[in-house]
Amino acid sequence: MPQEIINELAKIEAPFGQEITLQDIKHESGLQMMRIRIKEGSRFTILDIDHDTAKKWGRFFDSWAAETNRD
């Protein structure tokens, strides 16, 4: 069975009781991914994304947060 090295990077409490966990995943093959685990009650959504996708996603999050009216 392939081995993964998992390093938890952050745990975020989000609105409506959601919990978001970000993990760095290093596969035995050398592949490195960002795992995003979203817990909603007893339900989990898990996404494994690559470096390029994480960069794009981060830019969109930064842009949206900067432009969003917080009033």
CHARMM internal coordinates of N, CA and C (Angstrom, degrees):
IC EDIT
DIST 1 N 1 CA 1.4546
DIST 1 CA 1 C 1.5328
ANGL 1 N 1 CA 1 C 108.78
DIST 1 C 2 N 1.3400
ANGL 1 CA 1 C 2 N 118.16
DIHE 1 N 1 CA 1 C 2 N 131.63
DIST 2 N 2 CA 1.4683
ANGL 1 C 2 N 2 CA 121.13
DIHE 1 CA 1 C 2 N 2 CA -179.68
DIST 2 CA 2 C 1.5273
ANGL 2 N 2 CA 2 C 111.80
DIHE 1 C 2 N 2 CA 2 C -62.27
DIST 2 C 3 N 1.3029
ANGL 2 CA 2 C 3 N 115.22
DIHE 2 N 2 CA 2 C 3 N 143.64
DIST 3 N 3 CA 1.4570
ANGL 2 C 3 N 3 CA 121.52
DIHE 2 CA 2 C 3 N 3 CA 179.68
DIST 3 CA 3 C 1.5266
ANGL 3 N 3 CA 3 C 110.67
DIHE 2 C 3 N 3 CA 3 C -96.89
DIST 3 C 4 N 1.3120
ANGL 3 CA 3 C 4 N 115.58
DIHE 3 N 3 CA 3 C 4 N 145.36
DIST 4 N 4 CA 1.4551
ANGL 3 C 4 N 4 CA 122.47
DIHE 3 CA 3 C 4 N 4 CA 173.54
DIST 4 CA 4 C 1.5219
ANGL 4 N 4 CA 4 C 107.98
DIHE 3 C 4 N 4 CA 4 C -124.29
DIST 4 C 5 N 1.3252
ANGL 4 CA 4 C 5 N 115.83
DIHE 4 N 4 CA 4 C 5 N 142.03
DIST 5 N 5 CA 1.4594
ANGL 4 C 5 N 5 CA 120.81
DIHE 4 CA 4 C 5 N 5 CA 170.36
DIST 5 CA 5 C 1.5197
ANGL 5 N 5 CA 5 C 105.36
DIHE 4 C 5 N 5 CA 5 C -104.45
DIST 5 C 6 N 1.3233
ANGL 5 CA 5 C 6 N 116.63
DIHE 5 N 5 CA 5 C 6 N 120.42
DIST 6 N 6 CA 1.4593
ANGL 5 C 6 N 6 CA 122.04
DIHE 5 CA 5 C 6 N 6 CA -175.32
DIST 6 CA 6 C 1.5169
ANGL 6 N 6 CA 6 C 109.32
DIHE 5 C 6 N 6 CA 6 C -112.72
DIST 6 C 7 N 1.3348
ANGL 6 CA 6 C 7 N 116.12
DIHE 6 N 6 CA 6 C 7 N 126.51
DIST 7 N 7 CA 1.4534
ANGL 6 C 7 N 7 CA 122.49
DIHE 6 CA 6 C 7 N 7 CA 178.35
DIST 7 CA 7 C 1.5240
ANGL 7 N 7 CA 7 C 107.96
DIHE 6 C 7 N 7 CA 7 C -123.77
DIST 7 C 8 N 1.3311
ANGL 7 CA 7 C 8 N 116.96
DIHE 7 N 7 CA 7 C 8 N 114.91
DIST 8 N 8 CA 1.4609
ANGL 7 C 8 N 8 CA 119.79
DIHE 7 CA 7 C 8 N 8 CA 178.91
DIST 8 CA 8 C 1.5244
ANGL 8 N 8 CA 8 C 109.69
DIHE 7 C 8 N 8 CA 8 C -71.96
DIST 8 C 9 N 1.3252
ANGL 8 CA 8 C 9 N 116.09
DIHE 8 N 8 CA 8 C 9 N 127.30
DIST 9 N 9 CA 1.4591
ANGL 8 C 9 N 9 CA 122.21
DIHE 8 CA 8 C 9 N 9 CA -177.94
DIST 9 CA 9 C 1.5245
ANGL 9 N 9 CA 9 C 112.48
DIHE 8 C 9 N 9 CA 9 C -97.99
DIST 9 C 10 N 1.3257
ANGL 9 CA 9 C 10 N 116.74
DIHE 9 N 9 CA 9 C 10 N -39.08
DIST 10 N 10 CA 1.4654
ANGL 9 C 10 N 10 CA 120.15
DIHE 9 CA 9 C 10 N 10 CA -177.87
DIST 10 CA 10 C 1.5157
ANGL 10 N 10 CA 10 C 109.94
DIHE 9 C 10 N 10 CA 10 C -161.99
DIST 10 C 11 N 1.3171
ANGL 10 CA 10 C 11 N 114.26
DIHE 10 N 10 CA 10 C 11 N 153.34
DIST 11 N 11 CA 1.4558
ANGL 10 C 11 N 11 CA 121.60
DIHE 10 CA 10 C 11 N 11 CA 172.50
DIST 11 CA 11 C 1.5248
ANGL 11 N 11 CA 11 C 105.74
DIHE 10 C 11 N 11 CA 11 C -130.89
DIST 11 C 12 N 1.3227
ANGL 11 CA 11 C 12 N 116.50
DIHE 11 N 11 CA 11 C 12 N 124.82
DIST 12 N 12 CA 1.4599
ANGL 11 C 12 N 12 CA 122.21
DIHE 11 CA 11 C 12 N 12 CA -173.76
DIST 12 CA 12 C 1.5223
ANGL 12 N 12 CA 12 C 109.49
DIHE 11 C 12 N 12 CA 12 C -121.81
DIST 12 C 13 N 1.3235
ANGL 12 CA 12 C 13 N 116.40
DIHE 12 N 12 CA 12 C 13 N 128.25
DIST 13 N 13 CA 1.4618
ANGL 12 C 13 N 13 CA 121.32
DIHE 12 CA 12 C 13 N 13 CA 172.81
DIST 13 CA 13 C 1.5174
ANGL 13 N 13 CA 13 C 106.70
DIHE 12 C 13 N 13 CA 13 C -86.53
DIST 13 C 14 N 1.3178
ANGL 13 CA 13 C 14 N 117.27
DIHE 13 N 13 CA 13 C 14 N 118.91
DIST 14 N 14 CA 1.4571
ANGL 13 C 14 N 14 CA 122.98
DIHE 13 CA 13 C 14 N 14 CA -177.34
DIST 14 CA 14 C 1.5274
ANGL 14 N 14 CA 14 C 109.67
DIHE 13 C 14 N 14 CA 14 C -107.66
DIST 14 C 15 N 1.3449
ANGL 14 CA 14 C 15 N 116.84
DIHE 14 N 14 CA 14 C 15 N 168.09
DIST 15 N 15 CA 1.4688
ANGL 14 C 15 N 15 CA 119.59
DIHE 14 CA 14 C 15 N 15 CA 179.12
DIST 15 CA 15 C 1.5308
ANGL 15 N 15 CA 15 C 112.54
DIHE 14 C 15 N 15 CA 15 C -57.74
DIST 15 C 16 N 1.3157
ANGL 15 CA 15 C 16 N 114.72
DIHE 15 N 15 CA 15 C 16 N 158.22
DIST 16 N 16 CA 1.4657
ANGL 15 C 16 N 16 CA 123.96
DIHE 15 CA 15 C 16 N 16 CA 175.46
DIST 16 CA 16 C 1.5252
ANGL 16 N 16 CA 16 C 113.00
DIHE 15 C 16 N 16 CA 16 C 63.86
DIST 16 C 17 N 1.3415
ANGL 16 CA 16 C 17 N 116.65
DIHE 16 N 16 CA 16 C 17 N 29.16
DIST 17 N 17 CA 1.4561
ANGL 16 C 17 N 17 CA 121.07
DIHE 16 CA 16 C 17 N 17 CA 175.49
DIST 17 CA 17 C 1.5171
ANGL 17 N 17 CA 17 C 115.35
DIHE 16 C 17 N 17 CA 17 C 76.62
DIST 17 C 18 N 1.3083
ANGL 17 CA 17 C 18 N 117.75
DIHE 17 N 17 CA 17 C 18 N 11.39
DIST 18 N 18 CA 1.4689
ANGL 17 C 18 N 18 CA 119.90
DIHE 17 CA 17 C 18 N 18 CA 178.30
DIST 18 CA 18 C 1.5283
ANGL 18 N 18 CA 18 C 109.96
DIHE 17 C 18 N 18 CA 18 C -78.97
DIST 18 C 19 N 1.3203
ANGL 18 CA 18 C 19 N 115.12
DIHE 18 N 18 CA 18 C 19 N 147.90
DIST 19 N 19 CA 1.4636
ANGL 18 C 19 N 19 CA 122.03
DIHE 18 CA 18 C 19 N 19 CA 176.04
DIST 19 CA 19 C 1.5211
ANGL 19 N 19 CA 19 C 107.40
DIHE 18 C 19 N 19 CA 19 C -126.55
DIST 19 C 20 N 1.3236
ANGL 19 CA 19 C 20 N 116.27
DIHE 19 N 19 CA 19 C 20 N 124.47
DIST 20 N 20 CA 1.4623
ANGL 19 C 20 N 20 CA 121.65
DIHE 19 CA 19 C 20 N 20 CA -178.09
DIST 20 CA 20 C 1.5226
ANGL 20 N 20 CA 20 C 107.99
DIHE 19 C 20 N 20 CA 20 C -111.32
DIST 20 C 21 N 1.3190
ANGL 20 CA 20 C 21 N 116.55
DIHE 20 N 20 CA 20 C 21 N 125.75
DIST 21 N 21 CA 1.4555
ANGL 20 C 21 N 21 CA 122.13
DIHE 20 CA 20 C 21 N 21 CA 177.41
DIST 21 CA 21 C 1.5201
ANGL 21 N 21 CA 21 C 108.59
DIHE 20 C 21 N 21 CA 21 C -116.92
DIST 21 C 22 N 1.3248
ANGL 21 CA 21 C 22 N 116.14
DIHE 21 N 21 CA 21 C 22 N 130.66
DIST 22 N 22 CA 1.4639
ANGL 21 C 22 N 22 CA 122.49
DIHE 21 CA 21 C 22 N 22 CA 176.76
DIST 22 CA 22 C 1.5206
ANGL 22 N 22 CA 22 C 108.47
DIHE 21 C 22 N 22 CA 22 C -108.53
DIST 22 C 23 N 1.3325
ANGL 22 CA 22 C 23 N 115.94
DIHE 22 N 22 CA 22 C 23 N 130.07
DIST 23 N 23 CA 1.4627
ANGL 22 C 23 N 23 CA 120.90
DIHE 22 CA 22 C 23 N 23 CA -178.04
DIST 23 CA 23 C 1.5215
ANGL 23 N 23 CA 23 C 110.17
DIHE 22 C 23 N 23 CA 23 C -132.45
DIST 23 C 24 N 1.3292
ANGL 23 CA 23 C 24 N 115.52
DIHE 23 N 23 CA 23 C 24 N 142.25
DIST 24 N 24 CA 1.4603
ANGL 23 C 24 N 24 CA 122.46
DIHE 23 CA 23 C 24 N 24 CA 170.86
DIST 24 CA 24 C 1.5278
ANGL 24 N 24 CA 24 C 106.50
DIHE 23 C 24 N 24 CA 24 C -90.65
DIST 24 C 25 N 1.3310
ANGL 24 CA 24 C 25 N 116.27
DIHE 24 N 24 CA 24 C 25 N 123.40
DIST 25 N 25 CA 1.4645
ANGL 24 C 25 N 25 CA 121.70
DIHE 24 CA 24 C 25 N 25 CA -177.84
DIST 25 CA 25 C 1.5230
ANGL 25 N 25 CA 25 C 108.77
DIHE 24 C 25 N 25 CA 25 C -114.44
DIST 25 C 26 N 1.3183
ANGL 25 CA 25 C 26 N 116.84
DIHE 25 N 25 CA 25 C 26 N 122.73
DIST 26 N 26 CA 1.4623
ANGL 25 C 26 N 26 CA 122.02
DIHE 25 CA 25 C 26 N 26 CA 175.05
DIST 26 CA 26 C 1.5192
ANGL 26 N 26 CA 26 C 108.06
DIHE 25 C 26 N 26 CA 26 C -114.53
DIST 26 C 27 N 1.3247
ANGL 26 CA 26 C 27 N 115.02
DIHE 26 N 26 CA 26 C 27 N 116.71
DIST 27 N 27 CA 1.4609
ANGL 26 C 27 N 27 CA 121.12
DIHE 26 CA 26 C 27 N 27 CA -179.65
DIST 27 CA 27 C 1.5285
ANGL 27 N 27 CA 27 C 109.90
DIHE 26 C 27 N 27 CA 27 C -84.71
DIST 27 C 28 N 1.3059
ANGL 27 CA 27 C 28 N 115.10
DIHE 27 N 27 CA 27 C 28 N 156.19
DIST 28 N 28 CA 1.4636
ANGL 27 C 28 N 28 CA 122.10
DIHE 27 CA 27 C 28 N 28 CA 178.44
DIST 28 CA 28 C 1.5234
ANGL 28 N 28 CA 28 C 111.49
DIHE 27 C 28 N 28 CA 28 C -53.74
DIST 28 C 29 N 1.3353
ANGL 28 CA 28 C 29 N 116.93
DIHE 28 N 28 CA 28 C 29 N -33.27
DIST 29 N 29 CA 1.4667
ANGL 28 C 29 N 29 CA 122.55
DIHE 28 CA 28 C 29 N 29 CA -178.05
DIST 29 CA 29 C 1.5238
ANGL 29 N 29 CA 29 C 112.90
DIHE 28 C 29 N 29 CA 29 C -72.78
DIST 29 C 30 N 1.3576
ANGL 29 CA 29 C 30 N 116.96
DIHE 29 N 29 CA 29 C 30 N -11.45
DIST 30 N 30 CA 1.4573
ANGL 29 C 30 N 30 CA 120.97
DIHE 29 CA 29 C 30 N 30 CA -176.52
DIST 30 CA 30 C 1.5189
ANGL 30 N 30 CA 30 C 112.66
DIHE 29 C 30 N 30 CA 30 C 103.59
DIST 30 C 31 N 1.3307
ANGL 30 CA 30 C 31 N 117.42
DIHE 30 N 30 CA 30 C 31 N -11.66
DIST 31 N 31 CA 1.4522
ANGL 30 C 31 N 31 CA 121.75
DIHE 30 CA 30 C 31 N 31 CA 178.30
DIST 31 CA 31 C 1.5266
ANGL 31 N 31 CA 31 C 109.62
DIHE 30 C 31 N 31 CA 31 C -65.66
DIST 31 C 32 N 1.3265
ANGL 31 CA 31 C 32 N 116.38
DIHE 31 N 31 CA 31 C 32 N 132.62
DIST 32 N 32 CA 1.4633
ANGL 31 C 32 N 32 CA 121.22
DIHE 31 CA 31 C 32 N 32 CA 179.51
DIST 32 CA 32 C 1.5254
ANGL 32 N 32 CA 32 C 108.40
DIHE 31 C 32 N 32 CA 32 C -121.21
DIST 32 C 33 N 1.3277
ANGL 32 CA 32 C 33 N 116.23
DIHE 32 N 32 CA 32 C 33 N 131.20
DIST 33 N 33 CA 1.4577
ANGL 32 C 33 N 33 CA 122.58
DIHE 32 CA 32 C 33 N 33 CA -176.94
DIST 33 CA 33 C 1.5284
ANGL 33 N 33 CA 33 C 109.71
DIHE 32 C 33 N 33 CA 33 C -134.08
DIST 33 C 34 N 1.3255
ANGL 33 CA 33 C 34 N 115.16
DIHE 33 N 33 CA 33 C 34 N 161.88
DIST 34 N 34 CA 1.4590
ANGL 33 C 34 N 34 CA 121.73
DIHE 33 CA 33 C 34 N 34 CA 170.82
DIST 34 CA 34 C 1.5249
ANGL 34 N 34 CA 34 C 106.29
DIHE 33 C 34 N 34 CA 34 C -103.14
DIST 34 C 35 N 1.3164
ANGL 34 CA 34 C 35 N 116.80
DIHE 34 N 34 CA 34 C 35 N 122.87
DIST 35 N 35 CA 1.4661
ANGL 34 C 35 N 35 CA 120.83
DIHE 34 CA 34 C 35 N 35 CA 177.70
DIST 35 CA 35 C 1.5310
ANGL 35 N 35 CA 35 C 108.07
DIHE 34 C 35 N 35 CA 35 C -100.09
DIST 35 C 36 N 1.3127
ANGL 35 CA 35 C 36 N 114.67
DIHE 35 N 35 CA 35 C 36 N 127.63
DIST 36 N 36 CA 1.4633
ANGL 35 C 36 N 36 CA 122.18
DIHE 35 CA 35 C 36 N 36 CA 177.83
DIST 36 CA 36 C 1.5268
ANGL 36 N 36 CA 36 C 106.68
DIHE 35 C 36 N 36 CA 36 C -112.77
DIST 36 C 37 N 1.3159
ANGL 36 CA 36 C 37 N 115.91
DIHE 36 N 36 CA 36 C 37 N 117.07
DIST 37 N 37 CA 1.4730
ANGL 36 C 37 N 37 CA 121.25
DIHE 36 CA 36 C 37 N 37 CA -179.86
DIST 37 CA 37 C 1.5269
ANGL 37 N 37 CA 37 C 107.68
DIHE 36 C 37 N 37 CA 37 C -113.58
DIST 37 C 38 N 1.3146
ANGL 37 CA 37 C 38 N 116.19
DIHE 37 N 37 CA 37 C 38 N 120.23
DIST 38 N 38 CA 1.4592
ANGL 37 C 38 N 38 CA 121.34
DIHE 37 CA 37 C 38 N 38 CA 178.90
DIST 38 CA 38 C 1.5179
ANGL 38 N 38 CA 38 C 107.63
DIHE 37 C 38 N 38 CA 38 C -112.43
DIST 38 C 39 N 1.3188
ANGL 38 CA 38 C 39 N 115.56
DIHE 38 N 38 CA 38 C 39 N 118.85
DIST 39 N 39 CA 1.4626
ANGL 38 C 39 N 39 CA 121.05
DIHE 38 CA 38 C 39 N 39 CA 179.47
DIST 39 CA 39 C 1.5191
ANGL 39 N 39 CA 39 C 108.34
DIHE 38 C 39 N 39 CA 39 C -103.62
DIST 39 C 40 N 1.3303
ANGL 39 CA 39 C 40 N 115.44
DIHE 39 N 39 CA 39 C 40 N 126.29
DIST 40 N 40 CA 1.4612
ANGL 39 C 40 N 40 CA 122.10
DIHE 39 CA 39 C 40 N 40 CA 176.25
DIST 40 CA 40 C 1.5196
ANGL 40 N 40 CA 40 C 106.82
DIHE 39 C 40 N 40 CA 40 C -128.28
DIST 40 C 41 N 1.3204
ANGL 40 CA 40 C 41 N 116.71
DIHE 40 N 40 CA 40 C 41 N 98.76
DIST 41 N 41 CA 1.4607
ANGL 40 C 41 N 41 CA 120.11
DIHE 40 CA 40 C 41 N 41 CA -174.20
DIST 41 CA 41 C 1.5198
ANGL 41 N 41 CA 41 C 109.17
DIHE 40 C 41 N 41 CA 41 C 64.92
DIST 41 C 42 N 1.3342
ANGL 41 CA 41 C 42 N 116.92
DIHE 41 N 41 CA 41 C 42 N -121.54
DIST 42 N 42 CA 1.4648
ANGL 41 C 42 N 42 CA 120.44
DIHE 41 CA 41 C 42 N 42 CA 178.71
DIST 42 CA 42 C 1.5307
ANGL 42 N 42 CA 42 C 111.76
DIHE 41 C 42 N 42 CA 42 C -96.97
DIST 42 C 43 N 1.3153
ANGL 42 CA 42 C 43 N 117.08
DIHE 42 N 42 CA 42 C 43 N 2.53
DIST 43 N 43 CA 1.4646
ANGL 42 C 43 N 43 CA 121.86
DIHE 42 CA 42 C 43 N 43 CA -177.57
DIST 43 CA 43 C 1.5332
ANGL 43 N 43 CA 43 C 110.83
DIHE 42 C 43 N 43 CA 43 C -97.91
DIST 43 C 44 N 1.3308
ANGL 43 CA 43 C 44 N 116.12
DIHE 43 N 43 CA 43 C 44 N 139.94
DIST 44 N 44 CA 1.4571
ANGL 43 C 44 N 44 CA 122.12
DIHE 43 CA 43 C 44 N 44 CA 177.55
DIST 44 CA 44 C 1.5271
ANGL 44 N 44 CA 44 C 109.92
DIHE 43 C 44 N 44 CA 44 C -120.81
DIST 44 C 45 N 1.3200
ANGL 44 CA 44 C 45 N 115.75
DIHE 44 N 44 CA 44 C 45 N 140.48
DIST 45 N 45 CA 1.4580
ANGL 44 C 45 N 45 CA 122.39
DIHE 44 CA 44 C 45 N 45 CA 168.58
DIST 45 CA 45 C 1.5230
ANGL 45 N 45 CA 45 C 105.58
DIHE 44 C 45 N 45 CA 45 C -118.73
DIST 45 C 46 N 1.3227
ANGL 45 CA 45 C 46 N 117.01
DIHE 45 N 45 CA 45 C 46 N 127.60
DIST 46 N 46 CA 1.4692
ANGL 45 C 46 N 46 CA 121.16
DIHE 45 CA 45 C 46 N 46 CA -177.16
DIST 46 CA 46 C 1.5177
ANGL 46 N 46 CA 46 C 108.78
DIHE 45 C 46 N 46 CA 46 C -124.59
DIST 46 C 47 N 1.3339
ANGL 46 CA 46 C 47 N 115.90
DIHE 46 N 46 CA 46 C 47 N 126.58
DIST 47 N 47 CA 1.4570
ANGL 46 C 47 N 47 CA 122.55
DIHE 46 CA 46 C 47 N 47 CA 176.88
DIST 47 CA 47 C 1.5205
ANGL 47 N 47 CA 47 C 108.61
DIHE 46 C 47 N 47 CA 47 C -122.40
DIST 47 C 48 N 1.3132
ANGL 47 CA 47 C 48 N 117.75
DIHE 47 N 47 CA 47 C 48 N 131.33
DIST 48 N 48 CA 1.4628
ANGL 47 C 48 N 48 CA 122.72
DIHE 47 CA 47 C 48 N 48 CA 170.82
DIST 48 CA 48 C 1.5179
ANGL 48 N 48 CA 48 C 106.38
DIHE 47 C 48 N 48 CA 48 C -108.83
DIST 48 C 49 N 1.3489
ANGL 48 CA 48 C 49 N 116.43
DIHE 48 N 48 CA 48 C 49 N 119.38
DIST 49 N 49 CA 1.4580
ANGL 48 C 49 N 49 CA 119.82
DIHE 48 CA 48 C 49 N 49 CA -177.60
DIST 49 CA 49 C 1.5227
ANGL 49 N 49 CA 49 C 110.31
DIHE 48 C 49 N 49 CA 49 C -122.74
DIST 49 C 50 N 1.3191
ANGL 49 CA 49 C 50 N 115.03
DIHE 49 N 49 CA 49 C 50 N 153.06
DIST 50 N 50 CA 1.4633
ANGL 49 C 50 N 50 CA 121.13
DIHE 49 CA 49 C 50 N 50 CA -179.43
DIST 50 CA 50 C 1.5283
ANGL 50 N 50 CA 50 C 110.69
DIHE 49 C 50 N 50 CA 50 C -87.14
DIST 50 C 51 N 1.3264
ANGL 50 CA 50 C 51 N 115.41
DIHE 50 N 50 CA 50 C 51 N 176.19
DIST 51 N 51 CA 1.4634
ANGL 50 C 51 N 51 CA 123.80
DIHE 50 CA 50 C 51 N 51 CA -176.92
DIST 51 CA 51 C 1.5289
ANGL 51 N 51 CA 51 C 111.81
DIHE 50 C 51 N 51 CA 51 C -57.40
DIST 51 C 52 N 1.3284
ANGL 51 CA 51 C 52 N 117.76
DIHE 51 N 51 CA 51 C 52 N -49.00
DIST 52 N 52 CA 1.4635
ANGL 51 C 52 N 52 CA 121.07
DIHE 51 CA 51 C 52 N 52 CA -177.55
DIST 52 CA 52 C 1.5282
ANGL 52 N 52 CA 52 C 111.71
DIHE 51 C 52 N 52 CA 52 C -63.94
DIST 52 C 53 N 1.3173
ANGL 52 CA 52 C 53 N 116.91
DIHE 52 N 52 CA 52 C 53 N -41.49
DIST 53 N 53 CA 1.4577
ANGL 52 C 53 N 53 CA 120.57
DIHE 52 CA 52 C 53 N 53 CA 178.50
DIST 53 CA 53 C 1.5265
ANGL 53 N 53 CA 53 C 110.43
DIHE 52 C 53 N 53 CA 53 C -64.94
DIST 53 C 54 N 1.3218
ANGL 53 CA 53 C 54 N 117.68
DIHE 53 N 53 CA 53 C 54 N -40.59
DIST 54 N 54 CA 1.4692
ANGL 53 C 54 N 54 CA 121.35
DIHE 53 CA 53 C 54 N 54 CA 178.52
DIST 54 CA 54 C 1.5295
ANGL 54 N 54 CA 54 C 110.67
DIHE 53 C 54 N 54 CA 54 C -61.97
DIST 54 C 55 N 1.3204
ANGL 54 CA 54 C 55 N 117.37
DIHE 54 N 54 CA 54 C 55 N -41.23
DIST 55 N 55 CA 1.4697
ANGL 54 C 55 N 55 CA 120.68
DIHE 54 CA 54 C 55 N 55 CA 178.71
DIST 55 CA 55 C 1.5235
ANGL 55 N 55 CA 55 C 110.93
DIHE 54 C 55 N 55 CA 55 C -63.32
DIST 55 C 56 N 1.3340
ANGL 55 CA 55 C 56 N 116.72
DIHE 55 N 55 CA 55 C 56 N -46.33
DIST 56 N 56 CA 1.4670
ANGL 55 C 56 N 56 CA 120.55
DIHE 55 CA 55 C 56 N 56 CA 179.28
DIST 56 CA 56 C 1.5263
ANGL 56 N 56 CA 56 C 110.57
DIHE 55 C 56 N 56 CA 56 C -61.92
DIST 56 C 57 N 1.3299
ANGL 56 CA 56 C 57 N 115.81
DIHE 56 N 56 CA 56 C 57 N -46.25
DIST 57 N 57 CA 1.4513
ANGL 56 C 57 N 57 CA 121.50
DIHE 56 CA 56 C 57 N 57 CA -178.98
DIST 57 CA 57 C 1.5353
ANGL 57 N 57 CA 57 C 109.88
DIHE 56 C 57 N 57 CA 57 C -60.07
DIST 57 C 58 N 1.3209
ANGL 57 CA 57 C 58 N 116.06
DIHE 57 N 57 CA 57 C 58 N -44.78
DIST 58 N 58 CA 1.4564
ANGL 57 C 58 N 58 CA 120.99
DIHE 57 CA 57 C 58 N 58 CA 179.70
DIST 58 CA 58 C 1.5167
ANGL 58 N 58 CA 58 C 112.48
DIHE 57 C 58 N 58 CA 58 C -59.74
DIST 58 C 59 N 1.3224
ANGL 58 CA 58 C 59 N 117.04
DIHE 58 N 58 CA 58 C 59 N -41.56
DIST 59 N 59 CA 1.4724
ANGL 58 C 59 N 59 CA 120.67
DIHE 58 CA 58 C 59 N 59 CA 178.56
DIST 59 CA 59 C 1.5288
ANGL 59 N 59 CA 59 C 110.58
DIHE 58 C 59 N 59 CA 59 C -63.01
DIST 59 C 60 N 1.3307
ANGL 59 CA 59 C 60 N 117.40
DIHE 59 N 59 CA 59 C 60 N -42.95
DIST 60 N 60 CA 1.4596
ANGL 59 C 60 N 60 CA 120.35
DIHE 59 CA 59 C 60 N 60 CA 178.41
DIST 60 CA 60 C 1.5271
ANGL 60 N 60 CA 60 C 111.45
DIHE 59 C 60 N 60 CA 60 C -63.86
DIST 60 C 61 N 1.3355
ANGL 60 CA 60 C 61 N 117.36
DIHE 60 N 60 CA 60 C 61 N -42.35
DIST 61 N 61 CA 1.4539
ANGL 60 C 61 N 61 CA 120.87
DIHE 60 CA 60 C 61 N 61 CA 178.72
DIST 61 CA 61 C 1.5253
ANGL 61 N 61 CA 61 C 110.55
DIHE 60 C 61 N 61 CA 61 C -62.44
DIST 61 C 62 N 1.3324
ANGL 61 CA 61 C 62 N 117.21
DIHE 61 N 61 CA 61 C 62 N -46.47
DIST 62 N 62 CA 1.4674
ANGL 61 C 62 N 62 CA 121.30
DIHE 61 CA 61 C 62 N 62 CA 179.37
DIST 62 CA 62 C 1.5209
ANGL 62 N 62 CA 62 C 111.40
DIHE 61 C 62 N 62 CA 62 C -60.08
DIST 62 C 63 N 1.3218
ANGL 62 CA 62 C 63 N 116.49
DIHE 62 N 62 CA 62 C 63 N -46.05
DIST 63 N 63 CA 1.4523
ANGL 62 C 63 N 63 CA 121.29
DIHE 62 CA 62 C 63 N 63 CA -179.26
DIST 63 CA 63 C 1.5271
ANGL 63 N 63 CA 63 C 111.12
DIHE 62 C 63 N 63 CA 63 C -62.52
DIST 63 C 64 N 1.3201
ANGL 63 CA 63 C 64 N 116.57
DIHE 63 N 63 CA 63 C 64 N -47.32
DIST 64 N 64 CA 1.4592
ANGL 63 C 64 N 64 CA 120.55
DIHE 63 CA 63 C 64 N 64 CA -179.44
DIST 64 CA 64 C 1.5323
ANGL 64 N 64 CA 64 C 110.54
DIHE 63 C 64 N 64 CA 64 C -62.32
DIST 64 C 65 N 1.3212
ANGL 64 CA 64 C 65 N 117.83
DIHE 64 N 64 CA 64 C 65 N -45.04
DIST 65 N 65 CA 1.4635
ANGL 64 C 65 N 65 CA 121.51
DIHE 64 CA 64 C 65 N 65 CA -178.30
DIST 65 CA 65 C 1.5246
ANGL 65 N 65 CA 65 C 110.85
DIHE 64 C 65 N 65 CA 65 C -64.11
DIST 65 C 66 N 1.3387
ANGL 65 CA 65 C 66 N 117.65
DIHE 65 N 65 CA 65 C 66 N -37.26
DIST 66 N 66 CA 1.4581
ANGL 65 C 66 N 66 CA 121.25
DIHE 65 CA 65 C 66 N 66 CA -179.55
DIST 66 CA 66 C 1.5261
ANGL 66 N 66 CA 66 C 111.41
DIHE 65 C 66 N 66 CA 66 C -70.06
DIST 66 C 67 N 1.3118
ANGL 66 CA 66 C 67 N 117.50
DIHE 66 N 66 CA 66 C 67 N -32.59
DIST 67 N 67 CA 1.4596
ANGL 66 C 67 N 67 CA 121.73
DIHE 66 CA 66 C 67 N 67 CA -174.93
DIST 67 CA 67 C 1.5263
ANGL 67 N 67 CA 67 C 113.58
DIHE 66 C 67 N 67 CA 67 C -93.91
DIST 67 C 68 N 1.3213
ANGL 67 CA 67 C 68 N 118.13
DIHE 67 N 67 CA 67 C 68 N -10.98
DIST 68 N 68 CA 1.4472
ANGL 67 C 68 N 68 CA 121.35
DIHE 67 CA 67 C 68 N 68 CA -176.12
DIST 68 CA 68 C 1.5209
ANGL 68 N 68 CA 68 C 110.57
DIHE 67 C 68 N 68 CA 68 C -78.33
DIST 68 C 69 N 1.3307
ANGL 68 CA 68 C 69 N 114.71
DIHE 68 N 68 CA 68 C 69 N 133.07
DIST 69 N 69 CA 1.4506
ANGL 68 C 69 N 69 CA 120.99
DIHE 68 CA 68 C 69 N 69 CA 176.80
DIST 69 CA 69 C 1.5242
ANGL 69 N 69 CA 69 C 108.53
DIHE 68 C 69 N 69 CA 69 C -76.56
DIST 69 C 70 N 1.3144
ANGL 69 CA 69 C 70 N 117.32
DIHE 69 N 69 CA 69 C 70 N 120.41
DIST 70 N 70 CA 1.4619
ANGL 69 C 70 N 70 CA 121.13
DIHE 69 CA 69 C 70 N 70 CA -176.64
DIST 70 CA 70 C 1.5267
ANGL 70 N 70 CA 70 C 113.13
DIHE 69 C 70 N 70 CA 70 C -94.79
DIST 70 C 71 N 1.3068
ANGL 70 CA 70 C 71 N 118.36
DIHE 70 N 70 CA 70 C 71 N 8.88
DIST 71 N 71 CA 1.4867
ANGL 70 C 71 N 71 CA 121.18
DIHE 70 CA 70 C 71 N 71 CA -179.98
DIST 71 CA 71 C 1.4957
ANGL 71 N 71 CA 71 C 112.46
DIHE 70 C 71 N 71 CA 71 C -73.05
END
COOR INIT
IC SEED 1 N 1 CA 1 C
IC BUILD
